């Protein structure tokens, strides 16, 4: 039951320390949002997070999933993926999963295979296949979809519960907020919270998500 905070590189050190003080477990380095996404700059920030005692998720979100294309994307993943606790690669970039997935796993790190749909929640059979395909690539499947009703949120969680092993299930938008807390009870291992600004629809503020985790799960939750 881990809480990750996505950050760009503005006031990075200050915000990492604030996230730690408020109870975050992981910092997601959203490199696609960085003003300086050069390899030395990103590596320095990755090392800073580790020095502060927090886990890291390296994410260079692709434009088709809400990010932007970086010319050094491959270099960043190849060089820093083996250093980060988690690296998030999109399911739509299957060729990259084949190339970089083994490098990340051989380094003893974890791969997150993500899929985002900002418009809808697909049918249950598609959700099942998205989770299963993520696992076939050797990663933790992350399925983040837009809930257009509470039924969508409930359906996503029920499908996730049927998938063995680690997974991340998030329903975006106001109707899906419940999944950011209830997901832990259905086997979702990471939830994402905002510090100063949200990077996805429906993200809860860090302080609130930490409070709700402790309220509903108490000593049961496990930190990184």
HUTAVEN-V105872 format. One record per residue. RES is the residue in three letters. SS is DSSP state (hx for helix, st for strand, lp for the rest). Layout:
BEGIN
((RES	SS) (RES	SS))
END
This chain:
BEGIN
((UNK	lp) (UNK	st) (UNK	st) (UNK	st) (UNK	st) (UNK	st) (UNK	st) (UNK	lp) (UNK	lp) (UNK	lp) (UNK	lp) (UNK	hx) (UNK	hx) (UNK	hx) (UNK	hx) (UNK	hx) (UNK	hx) (UNK	hx) (UNK	hx) (UNK	hx) (UNK	hx) (UNK	hx) (UNK	lp) (UNK	lp) (UNK	lp) (UNK	st) (UNK	st) (UNK	st) (UNK	st) (UNK	st) (UNK	hx) (UNK	hx) (UNK	hx) (UNK	lp) (UNK	lp) (UNK	lp) (UNK	lp) (UNK	lp) (UNK	hx) (UNK	hx) (UNK	hx) (UNK	hx) (UNK	hx) (UNK	hx) (UNK	hx) (UNK	hx) (UNK	hx) (UNK	hx) (UNK	hx) (UNK	hx) (UNK	hx) (UNK	lp) (UNK	lp) (UNK	lp) (UNK	st) (UNK	st) (UNK	st) (UNK	st) (UNK	st) (UNK	lp) (UNK	lp) (UNK	lp) (UNK	hx) (UNK	hx) (UNK	hx) (UNK	lp) (UNK	lp) (UNK	lp) (UNK	lp) (UNK	lp) (UNK	lp) (UNK	lp) (UNK	hx) (UNK	hx) (UNK	hx) (UNK	hx) (UNK	hx) (UNK	hx) (UNK	hx) (UNK	hx) (UNK	lp) (UNK	lp) (UNK	lp) (UNK	lp) (UNK	lp) (UNK	st) (UNK	st) (UNK	st) (UNK	st) (UNK	st) (UNK	lp) (UNK	lp) (UNK	lp) (UNK	hx) (UNK	hx) (UNK	hx) (UNK	hx) (UNK	hx) (UNK	hx) (UNK	hx) (UNK	hx) (UNK	hx) (UNK	hx) (UNK	hx) (UNK	hx) (UNK	hx) (UNK	lp) (UNK	lp) (UNK	lp) (UNK	st) (UNK	st) (UNK	st) (UNK	st) (UNK	st) (UNK	st) (UNK	st) (UNK	st) (UNK	lp) (UNK	lp) (UNK	lp) (UNK	lp) (UNK	lp) (UNK	lp) (UNK	hx) (UNK	hx) (UNK	hx) (UNK	hx) (UNK	hx) (UNK	hx) (UNK	hx) (UNK	hx) (UNK	hx) (UNK	hx) (UNK	hx) (UNK	hx) (UNK	hx) (UNK	lp) (UNK	lp) (UNK	lp) (UNK	st) (UNK	st) (UNK	st) (UNK	st) (UNK	st) (UNK	st) (UNK	st) (UNK	lp) (UNK	lp) (UNK	lp) (UNK	hx) (UNK	hx) (UNK	hx) (UNK	hx) (UNK	hx) (UNK	hx) (UNK	hx) (UNK	hx) (UNK	hx) (UNK	hx) (UNK	hx) (UNK	hx) (UNK	hx) (UNK	lp) (UNK	lp) (UNK	lp) (UNK	lp) (UNK	st) (UNK	st) (UNK	st) (UNK	st) (UNK	st) (UNK	st) (UNK	lp) (UNK	hx) (UNK	hx) (UNK	hx) (UNK	lp) (UNK	lp) (UNK	hx) (UNK	hx) (UNK	hx) (UNK	hx) (UNK	hx) (UNK	hx) (UNK	hx) (UNK	hx) (UNK	lp) (UNK	st) (UNK	lp) (UNK	st) (UNK	st) (UNK	st) (UNK	st) (UNK	st) (UNK	lp) (UNK	lp) (UNK	lp) (UNK	lp) (UNK	lp) (UNK	lp) (UNK	lp) (UNK	lp) (UNK	lp) (UNK	st) (UNK	st) (UNK	hx) (UNK	hx) (UNK	hx) (UNK	hx) (UNK	hx) (UNK	hx) (UNK	hx) (UNK	hx) (UNK	hx) (UNK	hx) (UNK	hx) (UNK	hx) (UNK	hx) (UNK	hx) (UNK	hx) (UNK	lp) (UNK	lp) (UNK	lp) (UNK	lp))
END
